[in-house]
């Protein structure tokens, strides 16, 4: 890496969405920014790798969706988005169910035809359980969707994803579960949805255009030097790592991806198929060409395997139980005591963010900095 002598206003550690939006906004306000990333590419987990002419979501499927018109207009000023709508399928022991849970799902499960019949079936199952105050994810899910839907479409998938029994998981994890009584397979309720035409890399090319970027750079290999060349540091990595795990380690879940190129033009007919039985080790198969309506004669699929995170693994999902959240708050206080440090992003804020919320959070930090 080339040593840099000039001063920057901001050193930005991490070329993911939060850091790149922050850099773009600050650069447009005349601030000098340097973005560094330990990976050999920009884009963080949104990075796409081209294989057989197909943009492969290297770190898992990412579908942009939002109801925030300002955020939608923000990204569309940078790149054009297509009309992709996320309509995943669930596979349980070879039988297919529509997601999110809707009238198509209920018909496949019970043969119910009307919303009234489906609601009655779910309520009948809920009443049998006699759960008044759900103490864990399993009980919470059953009070929302009944026993059948839970056992077939939630239990196995969730236990694979988190690496523990559903009875050991907190109830709030299931709160995001969509449930509707229409024949609507659109997974997200948000008004705007799509994929950047040509892939997410084009979005980051625009965000970081004209900004100094250095890749394959480990901030912690020369932290003192990097801190010395900028007035402030925006750090988007794990906050416990920043403080050398002085208070203990935060927990994450990790993932392993297994790509396969197939000499056929269509493997599963949809971008995302969830495998909900516990016995199958992967949680889902992604067929990337369907995100962009790609007409390649070949296809690329990715099997996604959840992993227990260990130091050195890529952290994907924070484990937001009470113990970890309390530990994070202690680290957050340490960060607040450092005047030149700004913390952001999914890892830095120890919170699962959708992309639109990441942009909102980055813009809020920019506004605060510019006051």
Secondary structure, 3 states (H helix, E strand, C coil): CCCCCCCEEEEEECCCHHHHHHHHHHHHCCCCEEEECCCCCCCHHHCEEEECCEEEECCCCCCEEECCHHHHHHHHHHCCECCCCCCCEEEECCEEEECCECHHHHHHHHCCCCHHHHHHHHHHHHHHHCCCCCCCHHHHHHHHHHHHHHHHHHHHHHHHHHCCCHHHCCHHHHHHCCECCCCCCCCCCCCEEECECCCHHHHHHHHCCCCEEECCCCHHHCHHHHHHCEEEEEECCCHHHHCCCCCCCCCEEEEEEEEEEECCCCCCCCCEEEECCCCCCCCEEEEHHHHCCCCCCCEEEEEEEEEECCCCCCCCEECCCHHHHHHHHHHHHHHHCCCCEEECHHHHCCCCCCHHHHHHHHHHHHHHHHC
